[in-house]
Amino acid sequence: MSIFCQILFICTIFSLVKLIVSDCESCYMHRYKADQKFEQKSTRFWEFEEESNTWVEVKLPYDLVSCINDNCTIVNSIQQMTTKNEDQKGESVVSNKREHGEKEDDKRGQKESSYAILPLRKRVSFTKMSDTSVWVTGESGSIYERFWNGLQWVIAPHDLPVSAGYAISVFMVNHTILALSEAGTLYQMQLTEDSQPIWIEFMPVFDQSTSKERGQSPAILLTSGVTSHDRETMFLCTKNGSLLELRGVDPPRWINHGRPPGANVAAIADAATVRPGVFFTVSAAGDLYEYDQTSKPPWKKHIRKEESRKDTSLAPIRGCTVHELIDAHSVSLFLLTKGGELVERRLHQRKWKWVVHGNPKGHSLSSITCISQDEFNENSNSNSLFLTTAAGFIFEYKIPKYSGNFRDQEVEENWENHMHPPHAKAARGIAGVHLQVGRMIFPLDDGRLAELHLSGLGGENLGPNSQVYTRRKSSYKFVWSVLDAPETEGWNAEYCVEERGPSNCIIGTKDEISGVANTRSSSRRRKDGKNQQNYLSVGASDNSMSANSMEEYSIPDNWIKNFRLRLMQGGKSFFLITDSGLTFEYLNTENVWLWLRHEHPTAMKGALGNYNGSFFLVDENGSLLIRERNSNELTWINCTAMRKGRQVVGGPPWDSVPGRAPKAKAEDTIFFVSKTGRLLQFAVALRKFKWKDCRNPPNTKIACIVDQEGFRENIVFVIGRNNRLYQYNKVTELWHEHYQSQHLVLSRSPGTATRASSGSLKGSIFMLSDDGGLVEYQWNQFDGWNWIEHGTPYTNVTLVGSPGPCFGGTELFLIGSDGNVYLRYLDQRTWKWTDCSFPYIGSKINNNERQAEEKSREEEICIDKDFDASFEKIEENLQAINKNCDPKVSSTRPIPFNEDSVIFELRDGRLAEIQRIGDKNWEWTTYHWHSNKLMHGELLGNLGIIRSNICFYGTTGVACCIEE
């Protein structure tokens, strides 16, 4: 009996253990599977409320929200459980709906797959101050104003101080301009005693006697804000999800309205436009809340009861309010769902109703641009909303005025596709501004602006219309005009000036002397889109070029010629890479010139960059190395060995433009070309080294970097292995192809960029064509971009290597195939050629002659290393030794040693210098820092041999050739 009881007891224990384990597995779901679904097994759930420190039962249905780094998404929803009979009744209906919905989603997915979803530009915003002023925050974090000065549209900068960081939005409250930084700090614009605008920190401060935040001192950080229609009040969202109100600015009155129970404030959908004193917010979970301080409780949640397989949660963006859509007492708030559909929250006859308007077939909506209700005449039976899709299209949705009940269904005829400007798309998720009747401005994804206007009623040339057109003629149609952005965004719009003239920041005036000419030039410059046609968008793929055809573009064998010499410090130090891979630095220390050899286990291939005392080199394996001084020691840093490091084959041609001092910035980077033909970005500012793959233009790999931010800030110009010119925008991370005629084939070698001055964007990029001619790509504010072919100095001479350096934009050095140096210079607006030949000395060696001015061309004489031998012996052995000397200039890219000096490498390995004599003349000079003792003793004896046959151009006035 006892044994039977024990067995029964053990079986009971095992059953209980199995029941507990199975129950735990069903409740906590320790084992996650790819196809596992949420299974609800209870009808009551509780939520812990932090304010009351108690558990509160939630009402079903209830959304399960997951938040990571303030990014909240609904992962599932708890619904009210139904009985078994009800499930069986609705099973067939639900399965049919699901099957039909899956087919519709598949069709829509096939349509959407043809449109690439654009990235979000989180720093871009538009604020209309008046009909003549629109303020913009760009993706670079800068602030600029587009202003009509009475004669033309001008651009005025209003950047925050560097310490404030990036700006993300601008507001006007009570005639005061406020700006919000990405860090969450609010700034107020004030004028100094000399009427100069400055930004002052303007953060929320609450009255301790009435503030709900009593006892809490941490600064309140903000994320976004909107102003009321009368611009007397401003509402802001904080990073902790609360709602703030600002009433007045001088003095400011801050009110903290808190947050909805169990939710937060992610965006303000309406600021007292639906009803005075009432505003609507959207939570991170996508719920709509109404706040009315006069009601109890003040927060109310607008619940959607419609069941749908689509994501019906609301997107955290500002909506649009339309009054009298049904009758004189109706009001509608238009919002977007996270799934990209247009929905309406309508108040009619004191009842709220949800109305789904859907979306254009195959498109997902991302932002709404509100239009004034007087846009159309009184006889029109519809209002319009303009919506931006996630793929960068602009759609107009015509909202009919219904006298009866509205049928909740999509009407394709109500959607009109205005597309986007050629070779540019509208920025995703950023609303435009309604400038005037028939005129709207939208931000583009590439950083520029675009105006959508009725034909003849807008564009770059037209200011605010003095006559407001209230009647929309059927003959009018919407057209696009692309508007340029400033250099901070990587574009070409110049800032206004304080001097009297057409570009004055306040009032534009015609030049009294040549006002007609200026007007004509301004009009020619501002032909709609003319200056923008040179920028061609590059698609994601192009079947016209196969992968096999891409492989035929190989890296040039002589690419190292572009990186043998590199300037370290102007007038004091430069590097030389030898054929054998040795690295030498020629520097001046304590007024003494000396050669320093930088030893490394692997041979070097080239010097690719210089930044803030750190020198960048590439070895024979393609590894990027940094040579820098650490305390009193020289150290090497392998950048390729860092995280995401790559092997490189090239870099920027110049570290700075001659005559322009480089400025250190927090975003400083150096760009390189990888072995696979991709553009690599290496962050160097503040020694926070970081690699980034910028990819390459579609269907072509990169051959070389033409210019890095020398011609245009934030822009890197490259030449593809298809011999065409491209640019990469560091701000938007987009590629553009520049228009280029089919007959113009560029050489795959670096170029030289030059600008007239740092205050003007006018300038040129000089490159070589594949047949050895000089090509100039010029930009000016009147004609935009233009290709100019300069040809060659002589018909039997072609240009080799790389062009440059260039001084002042008027003097450009080039190397000919005959070994001569040529100067292309600008003389009274006319380009001319000058043959600078190559360095050589007269046949007679006389110490007294060296004190006089040397002739421009004399015969080269080389002597052997027995320097004390008689001149008669030199003459006898001249021809035997001369075979080691070739004084002509090699195709190695020269370097500007200072603003009046250029260093070249000769074909025999010597270095020669040409200096500016006077204002315009350039003459070959001796290498005044090369003494025979230094060259023969220190360099050869202590530092090693550069070549087996070495020729040096010393201060003795003769070339010394040493034969090993």
Buried (B, 14 or more C-beta within 10 A) or exposed (E): EEEEEEEEEEEEEEEEEEEEEEEEEEEEEEEEEEEEEEEEEEEEEEEEEEEEEEEEEBEBEBBEBEEEEEEBBBEEBBEEEEEEEEEEEEEEEEEEBEEEEEEEEEEBEEEBEEBEEBBEBEBBBBBBBEBBBBBBBBBBBBBBBBBBBEBBBBBBBBBBEEEBBBBBBBBBBBEBBBBBBBEBBBBBBEEEEEEEEEBEEBBBEBEEEEBEBEEEEEEBBBBBBBBBEEBBBBBBBBEEBBBBBBBBBEEBEBBBBBBBEBBBBBBBBBBBBBBEEBBBBBBBBBBBBBBBEEEEEBBBEBEBEEEEEBBBBBBBBBBBBBEEBBEEEBBBBBBBBBBBBBBBBBBBEEEBEBBBBBBBEBBBBBBBBBBEEEBBEEEEEEBBBBBBBBBBBBBBBBBEEEEEEBEEEBEEEBBBEBBBBEBBBBBBBBBBBBBBBBBBBBBBBBBBBBBBBBEEBBBBBBBEBEEEBEEBEEEBEBBBBBBBBBBBBBBBBBBBBEEEBBBBBEEBBBEEEEEEEBBEBBEEBBBBBBBBBBBBBBEEEEEEEEEEEBEEBEBBEEBBBBBBBBBBEBEBBBBBBBEEBBBBBBBEEEEEBBBBEBEBEEBBBBBBBBBEEBBBBBBEEBBBBBBBEEEEEBEBBEBBEBEEBBBBBBBBBBBBBBBEEBEEEEEBBBBBBBEEBBBBBBBBBEEEBEBBEBEBBBBBBBBBBBBBBBBBBBBBBBBBBBBBBBBBBBBBEBBBBBEBEEEBBBBBBBBBBBBBEEEEBBBBBBBBBEEBBBBBBBBBBBEBBEBEEBBBBBEEBBBBBBBBBBBBBBBBBBBBBBBBBBBBBEEEEEBEBBBBBBBBBBEEBEEEBBEEEBEEEBEBBBBBEEEEEEEEEBEEBBEEBBEBBBBBBBBBBBBBBBEBBBBBBBBBBBBBBBBBEEEEEBBBBBBEBBBBEBBBEBBBEEBBBBBEBBBBBBBBBBBBBBBE
